[in-house]
Amino acid sequence: MIRLEPLAHQSADAIDGLLDAAFGTDRRGRTAYIIRLGMAWLTDLSFAALDADGAMVGLLQSWPVALHAPDGTQTALIMVGPVAVMPGVQNGGHGRALMDRLIETAAKVTDDPLMMIGDPGYYQRFWGFSADETDQWQAPGPFEAHRLLARQSHPDGAAIPCAGMLGPRQIAPATV
Ligand SMILES: CC(C)(COP(=O)(O)OP(=O)(O)OC[C@H]1O[C@@H](n2cnc3c(N)ncnc32)[C@H](O)[C@@H]1OP(=O)(O)O)[C@@H](O)C(=O)NCCC(=O)NCCS
């Protein structure tokens, strides 16, 4: 049985080590990293998968991002990923368990649409992410259009926005 727990229980070094093993050490130049530049990952939507000895063998992070329209308005989105599983245990159900937990939790805690850059053969097949509504989205780096995916967080959640540039979410300054 696959055990999941909040990713916040893991050290930054353990998280970096797993991401390096799954994606390579050059991963930080990827467009997904630029989209969420400067953001902190969302602790309530980020999870670790553990093996029988309690060692982390998979992880999923989520980030606050937005689609920025030309008129300066932004639509909040949750960027899902990276989803990473240790090479030695891939295809053992860890990725699916992590994504199932993300989808189940997001439906309870947010109305914001979910987005990701990922393989539709995996994320569309199991969780219904689709590139159908992202064809007018832009990103601050290269991406393959069929891998830019979105999904409502739940059936009554906010609609997927039509057009704009992906980037970090701008948080309004606090008023005193
Ligand atoms: C992609 C990843 C998260 C999947 O997690 P996992 O625990 O290995 O896979 P799961 O056990 O959850 O799912 C296995 C099923 O998904 C399929 N699958 C796995 N990765 C896939 C991919 N990138 N595209 C399409 N299908 C995929 C498998 O063929 C298998 O299908 P089956 O049940 O019909 O045999 C994991 O393999 C990983 O971290 N890979 C390295 C990073 C990477 O390549 N990411 C690319 C995806 S964005």
The ligand as an SDF file (V2000), in Angstrom:
LIG
                    3D

 48 50  0  0  0  0  0  0  0  0999 V2000
    5.3400   10.3150  -14.9960 C   0  0  0  0  0  0  0  0  0  0  0  0
    5.3250    9.7490  -13.5810 C   0  0  0  0  0  0  0  0  0  0  0  0
    4.9580   10.8420  -12.6010 C   0  0  0  0  0  0  0  0  0  0  0  0
    4.2520    8.6270  -13.4990 C   0  0  0  0  0  0  0  0  0  0  0  0
    4.2210    8.0770  -12.1960 O   0  0  0  0  0  0  0  0  0  0  0  0
    4.4040    6.4800  -11.9950 P   0  0  0  0  0  0  0  0  0  0  0  0
    4.2270    6.1860  -10.5530 O   0  0  0  0  0  0  0  0  0  0  0  0
    5.6780    6.0740  -12.6300 O   0  0  0  0  0  0  0  0  0  0  0  0
    3.2090    5.8660  -12.8810 O   0  0  0  0  0  0  0  0  0  0  0  0
    1.8250    5.2370  -12.3730 P   0  0  0  0  0  0  0  0  0  0  0  0
    2.1180    3.9070  -11.7760 O   0  0  0  0  0  0  0  0  0  0  0  0
    1.0830    6.2230  -11.5720 O   0  0  0  0  0  0  0  0  0  0  0  0
    1.0310    5.0460  -13.7380 O   0  0  0  0  0  0  0  0  0  0  0  0
    1.4120    4.0280  -14.6180 C   0  0  0  0  0  0  0  0  0  0  0  0
    0.5680    4.1010  -15.8750 C   0  0  0  0  0  0  0  0  0  0  0  0
    0.7200    5.4000  -16.4780 O   0  0  0  0  0  0  0  0  0  0  0  0
    1.3790    5.2640  -17.7400 C   0  0  0  0  0  0  0  0  0  0  0  0
    2.3430    6.3590  -17.8390 N   0  0  0  0  0  0  0  0  0  0  0  0
    3.3560    6.6530  -16.9920 C   0  0  0  0  0  0  0  0  0  0  0  0
    4.0220    7.7420  -17.4160 N   0  0  0  0  0  0  0  0  0  0  0  0
    3.4150    8.1510  -18.5560 C   0  0  0  0  0  0  0  0  0  0  0  0
    3.6420    9.2140  -19.4550 C   0  0  0  0  0  0  0  0  0  0  0  0
    4.6360   10.1040  -19.2780 N   0  0  0  0  0  0  0  0  0  0  0  0
    2.8150    9.3230  -20.5200 N   0  0  0  0  0  0  0  0  0  0  0  0
    1.8010    8.4470  -20.7200 C   0  0  0  0  0  0  0  0  0  0  0  0
    1.5400    7.3940  -19.8960 N   0  0  0  0  0  0  0  0  0  0  0  0
    2.3370    7.2690  -18.8210 C   0  0  0  0  0  0  0  0  0  0  0  0
    2.0430    3.9060  -17.7010 C   0  0  0  0  0  0  0  0  0  0  0  0
    2.2220    3.3830  -18.9990 O   0  0  0  0  0  0  0  0  0  0  0  0
    1.0420    3.0890  -16.8980 C   0  0  0  0  0  0  0  0  0  0  0  0
   -0.0590    2.7440  -17.7000 O   0  0  0  0  0  0  0  0  0  0  0  0
   -0.8140    1.3160  -17.5030 P   0  0  0  0  0  0  0  0  0  0  0  0
   -1.4120    1.3350  -16.1180 O   0  0  0  0  0  0  0  0  0  0  0  0
   -1.8530    1.2740  -18.6060 O   0  0  0  0  0  0  0  0  0  0  0  0
    0.2560    0.2690  -17.6420 O   0  0  0  0  0  0  0  0  0  0  0  0
    6.7010    9.1290  -13.2270 C   0  0  0  0  0  0  0  0  0  0  0  0
    6.9590    8.0260  -14.0730 O   0  0  0  0  0  0  0  0  0  0  0  0
    7.8800   10.0760  -13.3060 C   0  0  0  0  0  0  0  0  0  0  0  0
    8.1910   10.7590  -12.3310 O   0  0  0  0  0  0  0  0  0  0  0  0
    8.5990   10.1040  -14.4360 N   0  0  0  0  0  0  0  0  0  0  0  0
    9.7910   10.9460  -14.5530 C   0  0  0  0  0  0  0  0  0  0  0  0
    9.4050   12.3170  -14.8710 C   0  0  0  0  0  0  0  0  0  0  0  0
    8.6890   12.3710  -16.2150 C   0  0  0  0  0  0  0  0  0  0  0  0
    9.1010   11.7580  -17.1650 O   0  0  0  0  0  0  0  0  0  0  0  0
    7.6290   13.1360  -16.2870 N   0  0  0  0  0  0  0  0  0  0  0  0
    6.9240   13.2690  -17.5350 C   0  0  0  0  0  0  0  0  0  0  0  0
    5.4680   13.4070  -17.2710 C   0  0  0  0  0  0  0  0  0  0  0  0
    5.0960   15.1160  -17.1500 S   0  0  0  0  0  0  0  0  0  0  0  0
  1  2  1  0
  2  3  1  0
  2  4  1  0
  2 36  1  0
  4  5  1  0
  5  6  1  0
  6  7  2  0
  6  8  1  0
  6  9  1  0
  9 10  1  0
 10 11  2  0
 10 12  1  0
 10 13  1  0
 13 14  1  0
 14 15  1  0
 15 16  1  0
 15 30  1  0
 16 17  1  0
 17 18  1  0
 17 28  1  0
 18 19  1  0
 18 27  1  0
 19 20  2  0
 20 21  1  0
 21 22  1  0
 21 27  2  0
 22 23  1  0
 22 24  2  0
 24 25  1  0
 25 26  2  0
 26 27  1  0
 28 29  1  0
 28 30  1  0
 30 31  1  0
 31 32  1  0
 32 33  2  0
 32 34  1  0
 32 35  1  0
 36 37  1  0
 36 38  1  0
 38 39  2  0
 38 40  1  0
 40 41  1  0
 41 42  1  0
 42 43  1  0
 43 44  2  0
 43 45  1  0
 45 46  1  0
 46 47  1  0
 47 48  1  0
M  END
$$$$
